[in-house]
Amino acid sequence: MALNTSKINTFTFLKLPSAWWCGVRLTYIDDEKSITSVKHKWINQNPFNSMFWAVQGMAAELSTGALVMNEIKKSGKKISMLVQNNKANFSKKATGKITFTCVDGQLVAKAVEDTIRTGEGQTVWMESVGVNKDGIVVSTFNFEWTVKLKG
């Protein structure tokens, strides 16, 4: 059974409260793609009247991590997940509503399949692109996720 936005947003409220209070929400998920959004507001701003980079990072990470969580849930196996590395690029001031999209569902599906098949941990780089209401890219994040069978 796959996860849905409501389940992941509840998880965020309970386990990632800083992301929740900053306004990070999962808005869409399927096997291929995940979308999160966050709106620039007082609680998540920096001194330069834009969204703090770390808040963008939380939204971007959730868009990739939700796909990892979804694949693990679908597998029915006990698999750990962890970010090993990340890279980010900031190309425009983040104001208003920022939407992060990750379309790397197939990459993580293969990594989970390979870790189950081989018993060896796998890594996968996943990209999340953040755009403003005009569709202009404000930031791009890349996360290297590791997946490994537990036990």
Backbone bond lengths (Angstrom), bond angles and torsions (degrees), N, CA, C in turn:
res aa  C-N    CA-C-N  psi(-1)  N-CA   C-N-CA  omega(-1)  CA-C   N-CA-C  phi
1 M - - - 1.455 - - 1.532 109.45 -
2 A 1.294 116.33 127.58 1.459 121.80 -178.59 1.529 110.91 -78.56
3 L 1.307 115.08 160.35 1.461 121.10 176.18 1.523 109.31 -82.94
4 N 1.330 116.25 163.97 1.466 120.70 175.43 1.523 109.22 -131.38
5 T 1.318 116.57 173.99 1.465 120.84 -175.46 1.524 111.61 -61.73
6 S 1.317 117.09 -40.33 1.463 120.69 -178.47 1.530 111.54 -61.95
7 K 1.318 116.55 -44.70 1.478 120.36 179.71 1.525 111.25 -63.82
8 I 1.323 116.68 -42.49 1.463 119.28 -178.08 1.526 110.91 -72.38
9 N 1.325 118.41 -36.92 1.463 119.66 177.15 1.529 111.17 -67.41
10 T 1.327 117.89 -34.40 1.469 120.94 174.42 1.528 109.95 -65.37
11 F 1.340 116.18 -42.83 1.461 121.33 175.91 1.529 110.05 -57.68
12 T 1.330 116.96 -43.48 1.466 121.46 179.13 1.525 110.59 -60.21
13 F 1.321 116.85 -45.32 1.464 120.74 179.32 1.527 111.02 -59.59
14 L 1.342 116.71 -43.30 1.464 120.74 -175.54 1.522 114.25 -81.36
15 K 1.323 117.68 -36.57 1.465 120.95 -171.94 1.527 115.22 -111.62
16 L 1.342 117.34 -17.84 1.467 122.00 179.80 1.528 109.23 -131.49
17 P 1.334 117.17 60.43 1.469 118.97 -172.37 1.526 114.42 -61.22
18 S 1.322 118.66 -29.74 1.469 118.50 179.13 1.528 110.27 -65.04
19 A 1.316 117.79 -39.11 1.471 120.69 176.30 1.527 110.14 -65.30
20 W 1.325 116.43 -43.63 1.471 120.22 -179.51 1.536 111.10 -59.78
21 W 1.342 116.90 -50.81 1.462 120.33 -176.59 1.522 112.35 -67.53
22 C 1.332 117.40 -25.27 1.473 120.25 175.77 1.529 111.94 -79.65
23 G 1.328 117.22 -8.39 1.460 120.99 174.67 1.518 116.02 100.00
24 V 1.317 117.87 9.84 1.465 120.97 179.65 1.528 109.13 -71.96
25 R 1.356 115.98 127.34 1.466 121.39 179.35 1.518 110.17 -138.68
26 L 1.327 115.02 140.80 1.455 120.59 170.34 1.518 106.92 -81.12
27 T 1.320 117.15 127.79 1.464 120.41 -177.73 1.526 113.03 -110.43
28 Y 1.344 117.69 -18.51 1.461 120.50 -179.02 1.517 109.40 -158.12
29 I 1.331 116.05 141.73 1.467 120.29 171.76 1.524 109.37 -153.16
30 D 1.332 114.80 137.85 1.454 122.05 166.57 1.530 106.04 -142.08
31 D 1.320 118.16 -166.60 1.460 120.23 -176.91 1.527 113.35 -69.33
32 E 1.320 117.63 -21.18 1.455 122.09 -174.80 1.522 113.95 -104.36
33 K 1.325 116.58 -33.30 1.467 120.90 -166.70 1.520 111.35 -139.28
34 S 1.320 114.01 149.03 1.460 121.78 175.63 1.523 108.26 -137.85
35 I 1.340 116.13 139.53 1.465 121.32 -178.98 1.526 108.91 -129.70
36 T 1.322 115.63 132.04 1.459 121.93 174.06 1.519 108.29 -121.79
37 S 1.320 115.51 162.16 1.461 119.04 175.22 1.520 109.32 -143.00
38 V 1.326 114.11 157.45 1.452 121.57 176.01 1.528 106.78 -154.84
39 K 1.320 115.87 139.66 1.459 120.84 -178.14 1.529 109.54 -107.46
40 H 1.330 115.39 134.35 1.455 121.05 176.46 1.528 108.46 -62.68
41 K 1.339 115.49 125.90 1.461 121.19 176.93 1.523 108.64 -152.86
42 W 1.309 116.34 178.64 1.460 121.74 -174.52 1.524 112.76 -54.01
43 I 1.321 118.26 -44.58 1.466 121.51 -173.60 1.530 113.16 -69.09
44 N 1.334 118.61 -20.72 1.463 119.39 -176.87 1.533 113.20 -119.28
45 Q 1.321 116.24 20.75 1.462 119.82 -177.36 1.525 112.20 -89.74
46 N 1.322 114.51 162.92 1.457 122.03 171.56 1.540 107.84 -109.63
47 P 1.318 119.10 176.92 1.473 120.01 -178.85 1.530 114.62 -68.27
48 F 1.337 117.54 -5.10 1.460 121.71 -176.30 1.532 112.14 -104.15
49 N 1.341 116.00 20.20 1.465 122.70 177.34 1.527 113.45 60.12
50 S 1.312 115.76 38.34 1.460 121.32 172.74 1.528 108.03 -142.31
51 M 1.307 115.93 178.29 1.465 121.03 -176.66 1.524 110.55 -74.49
52 F 1.318 115.89 133.82 1.463 123.14 177.72 1.526 109.02 -58.74
53 W 1.319 116.99 137.80 1.461 121.81 -176.08 1.525 112.14 -57.22
54 A 1.332 117.63 -36.44 1.460 120.31 -176.99 1.529 111.98 -67.95
55 V 1.330 117.23 -30.72 1.464 120.63 176.64 1.522 109.21 -68.41
56 Q 1.328 116.75 -41.36 1.458 119.56 174.49 1.527 109.86 -59.94
57 G 1.323 115.88 -40.15 1.467 120.16 178.86 1.514 112.68 -63.08
58 M 1.343 116.80 -38.85 1.474 119.29 177.97 1.528 110.98 -63.78
59 A 1.321 116.52 -42.71 1.470 120.21 179.96 1.531 110.54 -66.92
60 A 1.320 116.43 -42.15 1.467 120.25 179.19 1.520 110.61 -64.82
61 E 1.335 116.34 -45.20 1.472 119.59 -179.49 1.525 111.01 -61.78
62 L 1.335 117.39 -40.79 1.460 119.86 179.15 1.526 111.20 -62.42
63 S 1.328 117.66 -36.54 1.464 118.85 179.81 1.529 111.63 -65.05
64 T 1.326 117.97 -31.97 1.467 120.58 176.38 1.527 110.46 -83.85
65 G 1.323 116.39 -45.33 1.461 120.88 -177.06 1.518 113.47 -63.25
66 A 1.329 117.23 -32.64 1.467 120.00 178.35 1.528 110.24 -62.63
67 L 1.329 116.85 -37.38 1.465 120.00 177.61 1.522 110.92 -67.31
68 V 1.337 116.82 -38.45 1.466 120.62 177.32 1.533 109.53 -64.72
69 M 1.325 116.66 -48.24 1.465 120.80 178.99 1.533 110.89 -58.17
70 N 1.320 116.51 -41.28 1.456 121.84 -178.96 1.532 111.09 -62.26
71 E 1.326 116.87 -45.56 1.473 120.46 179.64 1.522 111.76 -65.35
72 I 1.325 116.32 -40.10 1.467 119.81 178.44 1.522 109.48 -63.36
73 K 1.317 117.65 -45.41 1.465 122.47 179.13 1.527 110.35 -59.37
74 K 1.323 116.70 -45.84 1.464 120.66 -179.33 1.528 112.21 -64.12
75 S 1.330 117.49 -30.96 1.468 121.07 -177.40 1.524 112.18 -70.84
76 G 1.329 116.56 -27.05 1.462 119.79 -177.38 1.524 113.49 74.96
77 K 1.315 117.56 5.25 1.468 122.43 -179.11 1.525 110.06 -101.13
78 K 1.336 115.11 159.56 1.461 120.54 174.52 1.521 107.35 -88.37
79 I 1.313 115.06 108.23 1.460 122.18 -175.84 1.525 108.39 -131.53
80 S 1.327 115.51 132.59 1.466 119.61 176.03 1.517 109.38 -88.77
81 M 1.326 115.31 154.02 1.461 121.84 178.27 1.516 108.81 -137.14
82 L 1.328 116.20 142.57 1.450 120.32 -178.41 1.528 109.13 -158.29
83 V 1.325 116.31 140.32 1.466 120.03 172.31 1.516 107.79 -77.63
84 Q 1.326 115.96 125.96 1.458 121.28 179.44 1.526 111.24 -97.05
85 N 1.321 116.81 -37.50 1.462 122.25 179.96 1.512 109.75 -147.96
86 N 1.316 115.68 160.55 1.458 119.63 171.08 1.523 110.19 -151.99
87 K 1.329 114.03 155.93 1.457 122.56 177.31 1.523 106.61 -135.89
88 A 1.319 116.45 149.05 1.463 119.41 179.01 1.518 110.52 -143.48
89 N 1.325 113.97 150.55 1.450 121.55 175.00 1.526 107.87 -134.24
90 F 1.329 116.04 132.39 1.461 121.33 -179.22 1.526 107.66 -114.19
91 S 1.329 116.68 118.40 1.456 120.53 -172.11 1.529 114.22 -112.94
92 K 1.320 117.59 -12.82 1.460 120.90 179.84 1.525 108.05 -157.68
93 K 1.312 116.29 151.45 1.459 122.26 176.85 1.533 109.53 -58.38
94 A 1.321 117.38 131.44 1.466 121.92 -178.17 1.524 109.81 -93.97
95 T 1.321 116.00 104.99 1.460 122.28 176.00 1.527 107.94 -131.90
96 G 1.326 115.53 158.55 1.462 119.24 -177.77 1.519 110.73 73.94
97 K 1.316 116.13 -155.58 1.466 121.81 179.71 1.524 109.33 -86.13
98 I 1.338 115.36 126.81 1.458 121.60 178.19 1.527 107.62 -112.12
99 T 1.327 115.30 131.29 1.464 122.00 -179.24 1.523 109.08 -114.63
100 F 1.339 115.95 127.27 1.459 122.14 179.29 1.524 109.32 -108.12
101 T 1.326 115.55 131.38 1.458 120.97 -178.86 1.518 110.10 -125.29
102 C 1.329 115.40 132.51 1.462 122.91 172.96 1.528 107.29 -120.75
103 V 1.319 116.65 129.87 1.466 121.68 -179.42 1.528 111.16 -118.55
104 D 1.329 116.94 31.65 1.462 122.13 -174.87 1.524 113.87 -102.75
105 G 1.317 116.66 29.53 1.464 120.38 -179.75 1.519 113.41 -57.47
106 Q 1.330 117.78 -39.42 1.465 120.31 -179.17 1.527 111.63 -67.28
107 L 1.336 116.68 -34.25 1.468 119.76 178.97 1.525 111.27 -64.44
108 V 1.322 116.48 -44.77 1.457 119.34 -179.01 1.529 110.74 -72.66
109 A 1.327 117.58 -32.51 1.473 120.34 176.69 1.525 110.02 -60.47
110 K 1.332 116.37 -42.36 1.464 120.20 178.46 1.523 111.31 -66.26
111 A 1.325 117.51 -40.73 1.467 120.41 179.79 1.529 110.92 -63.18
112 V 1.332 116.77 -43.46 1.468 120.03 179.00 1.531 109.82 -66.02
113 E 1.326 117.03 -43.30 1.467 120.95 177.53 1.525 110.93 -59.33
114 D 1.342 116.79 -44.19 1.464 121.07 -178.90 1.522 112.15 -66.74
115 T 1.328 118.06 -38.11 1.469 119.28 179.68 1.523 110.58 -69.05
116 I 1.325 117.80 -34.29 1.470 120.85 176.36 1.528 109.95 -69.20
117 R 1.322 116.38 -44.83 1.466 121.59 -177.13 1.525 112.35 -66.16
118 T 1.341 117.07 -42.83 1.471 120.44 -173.64 1.522 113.95 -97.86
119 G 1.330 116.66 -20.49 1.457 119.61 -174.18 1.521 112.77 78.25
120 E 1.320 117.09 -0.23 1.457 122.52 -179.94 1.523 110.21 -97.78
121 G 1.327 115.80 146.48 1.455 120.43 174.88 1.522 110.51 -63.91
122 Q 1.315 116.00 150.39 1.458 122.09 -179.28 1.524 108.64 -128.58
123 T 1.325 115.70 154.02 1.463 120.64 173.16 1.519 108.89 -123.48
124 V 1.316 114.96 150.68 1.458 120.47 178.67 1.525 108.55 -148.53
125 W 1.338 116.18 131.86 1.462 121.50 174.37 1.518 108.17 -88.72
126 M 1.340 115.39 130.40 1.461 121.54 179.84 1.525 108.56 -126.31
127 E 1.328 115.73 141.47 1.462 121.32 -177.29 1.524 111.03 -110.91
128 S 1.326 115.30 141.25 1.458 122.25 174.14 1.525 108.24 -130.15
129 V 1.326 115.17 126.92 1.462 121.09 -177.08 1.529 108.87 -110.64
130 G 1.331 115.75 126.30 1.456 121.96 179.34 1.513 111.38 -100.52
131 V 1.338 115.97 128.33 1.464 121.16 179.29 1.524 109.90 -125.43
132 N 1.337 115.71 153.07 1.459 120.45 176.17 1.530 109.96 -88.35
133 K 1.325 117.02 -174.29 1.474 120.85 -175.81 1.522 112.78 -63.52
134 D 1.335 116.80 -21.14 1.460 121.04 178.97 1.534 112.59 -90.79
135 G 1.339 116.61 2.84 1.463 120.69 -179.65 1.511 113.95 80.31
136 I 1.334 117.35 12.12 1.463 121.88 179.47 1.527 108.90 -86.73
137 V 1.331 116.39 130.87 1.459 121.51 179.70 1.526 109.33 -67.47
138 V 1.342 116.00 125.11 1.462 120.87 176.93 1.532 111.42 -104.12
139 S 1.337 116.81 -29.28 1.457 119.96 178.07 1.519 110.37 -160.07
140 T 1.323 114.76 152.85 1.459 122.07 176.96 1.524 107.32 -131.74
141 F 1.318 115.80 127.24 1.458 121.90 179.83 1.523 109.34 -117.68
142 N 1.318 115.74 142.88 1.459 122.48 172.98 1.520 107.71 -125.43
143 F 1.330 115.39 129.97 1.467 121.78 -179.38 1.520 109.08 -121.37
144 E 1.322 116.27 132.69 1.455 121.35 173.09 1.527 107.92 -96.11
145 W 1.317 115.98 106.00 1.460 122.18 179.76 1.522 109.63 -91.99
146 T 1.332 115.72 141.76 1.462 120.94 171.47 1.514 108.00 -112.05
147 V 1.324 116.03 139.63 1.467 122.14 174.07 1.511 107.89 -126.95
148 K 1.336 115.58 140.54 1.465 120.32 -175.95 1.517 108.96 -152.99
149 L 1.336 116.08 138.09 1.464 119.19 176.17 1.524 109.83 -63.59
150 K 1.317 116.16 138.81 1.460 120.57 176.63 1.520 108.97 -85.02
151 G 1.320 114.01 152.34 1.466 119.10 172.46 1.444 113.17 88.45
